Amino acid sequence: MAMAQLRHSLVADLSKGRDLLDVACGSGYALSLIARESRSVVAFDRDEANVRDSRRAVPSASVHVGDAEDLRLEPASFDVVACLEAIYYFQDWRGFLAQAHSLLRQDGVLVVTWPNPSRPAFSRSPSSTVYPGSGEMALAATALGFDATCYGSFPLQSLATAERPWMDAVRRAVVRLNLIPRSLRLRAVLKRLLYRRLRPLSEVELIDTPFEHLTALQPGGSVPYAMLYLVARKASGVTA
């Protein structure tokens, strides 16, 4: 829940009074909160059920079925482009960064969030393609003309001490023995068995000053965080 709140709060903070494009919006469970801060919201998802859910959640938004890697939109149409927990499903994530650069106005901001693939007991999501490292993501964005910074949040040590003492060992064993179900539905069942008390993401709330919860990562340094965040501003006078 805390991870969901931080990523959506980050987008809401950056899109205050601005035009937002939410790519791979999912069911839009927190989109209504962001829409309260934004001047306008356009959103896309490949799944028709997700699009219907997002339209119901945010009637004021313009939500469409579409391919995140082939968004046929007018260049320089948005101030913020957000892609939360989805880029690891793309066939060409670098191509998506280039597309986002084209869609942003000068000084517009791209926000991408994804899990750190180097964290202990990491498990790939079903149908995922690749999980970029933070340095790899920052370099790719910089090469396109972005002023890019990658951040980390949720220190691994803090997560380990916050959970029941045996939980981390169980998770590592499940991953090592390749017992993670490939179905998202079965994964949900496994989470309920392990964690028991779960809250629906529809209960997410925005938090103040999200940047205070992020730590800028140094290129080539260690990444002792569970979650990664790219915040890339389109530099003035630069085209991809």
C-alpha positions in Angstrom: 0.0 0.0 0.0 2.8 2.4 0.9 4.5 1.7 -2.5 1.3 2.4 -4.3 0.7 5.6 -2.4 4.2 6.9 -3.1 4.2 6.4 -6.8 0.8 7.9 -7.3 1.6 10.8 -5.0 4.7 11.5 -7.0 2.7 11.8 -10.3 0.0 13.9 -8.6 2.7 16.3 -7.2 4.4 16.7 -10.6 1.1 17.1 -12.5 -0.6 19.8 -10.4 -2.3 22.1 -12.8 -0.8 20.3 -15.8 -1.8 18.0 -18.6 -1.1 14.3 -17.8 -0.8 11.3 -20.0 -1.0 8.0 -18.0 0.3 5.1 -20.0 -0.8 1.6 -19.1 -3.2 3.0 -16.5 -4.6 -0.3 -15.4 -7.9 -0.2 -13.5 -7.3 3.4 -12.6 -7.7 2.7 -8.9 -5.9 6.0 -7.9 -6.4 8.0 -11.1 -9.3 9.9 -9.6 -6.9 11.3 -6.9 -4.4 12.4 -9.5 -7.1 13.9 -11.7 -8.1 16.3 -8.8 -4.6 17.8 -9.0 -4.2 17.8 -12.8 -5.6 20.2 -15.4 -6.5 17.3 -17.7 -5.9 13.5 -17.8 -5.6 11.3 -20.9 -5.0 7.6 -20.2 -4.4 4.4 -22.2 -4.4 0.7 -21.5 -4.4 -2.4 -23.7 -7.1 -4.2 -21.6 -10.7 -3.2 -22.3 -11.8 -4.1 -18.8 -9.2 -1.8 -17.3 -10.3 1.0 -19.6 -14.0 0.5 -18.5 -12.9 0.5 -14.9 -10.8 3.7 -15.4 -13.7 5.5 -17.2 -16.0 4.7 -14.3 -13.4 5.8 -11.7 -12.6 9.1 -13.5 -15.4 10.3 -15.8 -13.5 13.5 -16.4 -10.6 11.7 -18.0 -10.2 10.7 -21.6 -9.4 6.9 -21.4 -8.8 4.8 -24.4 -7.7 1.3 -25.5 -4.3 1.5 -27.0 -0.8 0.2 -27.3 1.7 2.0 -25.0 4.4 1.5 -27.6 2.4 3.0 -30.4 0.5 6.0 -29.1 -0.6 8.1 -32.1 -0.9 11.4 -30.4 0.2 14.9 -31.3 3.7 15.7 -30.3 4.3 18.2 -27.5 0.8 17.6 -26.1 1.5 16.9 -22.4 3.3 18.3 -19.4 3.7 14.9 -17.7 3.9 11.3 -19.0 3.5 8.6 -16.4 4.2 4.9 -16.7 3.7 3.1 -13.3 4.7 -0.5 -12.9 4.3 -1.4 -16.5 7.5 -0.7 -18.5 8.8 -4.3 -17.8 6.0 -5.6 -20.0 7.1 -3.5 -23.1 9.0 -5.1 -26.0 11.0 -1.9 -26.5 11.2 0.2 -23.4 13.8 2.5 -24.9 11.4 3.2 -27.8 8.8 4.2 -25.3 11.2 6.7 -23.7 11.7 8.2 -27.1 8.0 8.4 -27.7 7.4 10.0 -24.3 10.1 12.6 -25.2 8.2 13.5 -28.4 4.9 13.8 -26.6 6.2 16.1 -23.8 6.3 19.9 -24.1 9.5 21.7 -23.2 10.3 21.2 -19.5 7.7 18.4 -19.4 8.4 15.4 -17.1 8.5 11.6 -17.6 7.8 9.5 -14.6 8.5 5.7 -14.6 8.4 3.4 -11.6 9.4 -0.3 -11.5 10.8 -2.8 -9.0 14.5 -3.2 -8.5 15.4 -6.5 -10.2 18.6 -6.9 -8.2 16.8 -7.0 -4.8 16.9 -10.4 -2.9 14.1 -12.8 -3.7 13.0 -10.8 -6.7 10.4 -12.6 -8.8 9.6 -11.6 -12.4 5.9 -10.8 -13.2 4.2 -13.2 -15.7 4.5 -11.9 -19.3 7.3 -9.5 -18.3 10.1 -8.9 -20.9 12.9 -7.1 -19.2 13.6 -5.2 -16.0 16.1 -2.4 -16.6 18.6 -1.3 -14.0 18.5 2.2 -12.6 21.7 3.2 -14.3 20.6 1.7 -17.6 17.3 3.6 -17.5 19.0 6.9 -16.6 21.6 6.6 -19.4 18.9 5.9 -22.0 16.8 8.9 -20.9 19.8 11.2 -20.9 20.8 10.1 -24.4 17.4 11.2 -25.6 17.9 14.7 -24.2 16.2 14.3 -20.8 17.7 15.7 -17.6 17.2 12.4 -15.9 17.6 11.2 -12.3 16.8 7.8 -10.9 15.7 7.4 -7.3 15.3 4.6 -4.9 12.8 4.1 -2.1 11.8 1.4 0.5 15.3 0.4 1.8 15.7 -3.4 1.7 16.9 -3.5 5.3 13.8 -1.6 6.6 11.5 -4.0 4.7 13.2 -7.0 6.1 12.9 -5.8 9.7 9.3 -4.6 9.3 8.0 -8.1 8.3 7.7 -11.2 10.4 11.2 -12.6 11.0 10.5 -15.7 8.9 8.9 -14.0 6.0 12.0 -13.0 4.1 13.4 -16.6 4.4 10.1 -18.0 3.1 10.1 -15.6 0.1 13.7 -16.5 -0.8 13.0 -20.2 -0.7 9.8 -19.9 -2.8 11.8 -18.0 -5.5 14.8 -20.3 -5.4 12.6 -23.4 -5.8 10.7 -21.8 -8.6 7.3 -22.1 -6.8 6.0 -18.7 -7.8 2.7 -19.2 -9.8 2.8 -17.8 -13.3 -0.9 -16.8 -13.0 -1.6 -13.4 -11.4 -4.7 -14.9 -9.9 -2.8 -17.7 -8.2 -0.2 -15.2 -7.1 -2.9 -13.3 -5.3 -4.0 -16.5 -3.5 -0.3 -17.1 -2.4 -0.1 -13.6 -1.1 -3.2 -14.0 1.0 -1.8 -17.2 2.5 1.5 -15.6 3.3 0.5 -12.1 4.3 -3.1 -12.8 5.4 -4.2 -9.2 6.1 -4.3 -7.4 2.8 -5.9 -4.1 1.9 -7.5 -3.3 -1.5 -5.6 -0.8 -3.5 -8.8 1.2 -3.9 -8.0 2.5 -0.4 -4.8 4.2 -1.5 -4.4 7.8 -0.4 -2.0 10.5 -1.5 0.8 11.7 0.7 2.5 15.1 1.0 6.0 15.8 -0.2 6.7 12.5 -2.0 10.2 13.6 -3.0 11.2 13.4 0.7 10.7 9.7 0.5 13.1 9.3 -2.5 16.9 8.9 -2.5 18.8 9.9 -5.6 21.0 7.1 -6.9 24.5 7.5 -8.0 25.5 5.9 -11.4 27.3 2.7 -10.8 26.6 2.6 -7.1 24.7 0.0 -5.1 20.9 0.0 -5.1 19.7 -1.1 -1.6 16.1 -0.2 -2.4 13.1 -2.3 -3.4 11.6 0.3 -5.8 13.1 2.5 -8.5 11.8 5.8 -9.9 12.9 7.7 -13.1 12.1 11.4 -13.1 13.2 12.8 -16.4 12.7 16.4 -17.5 12.7 17.3 -21.1 15.5 19.8 -21.5 14.6 23.1 -23.4 15.7 23.2 -27.0 16.4 19.5 -27.3 14.5 17.1 -29.6 14.7 13.4 -29.8 
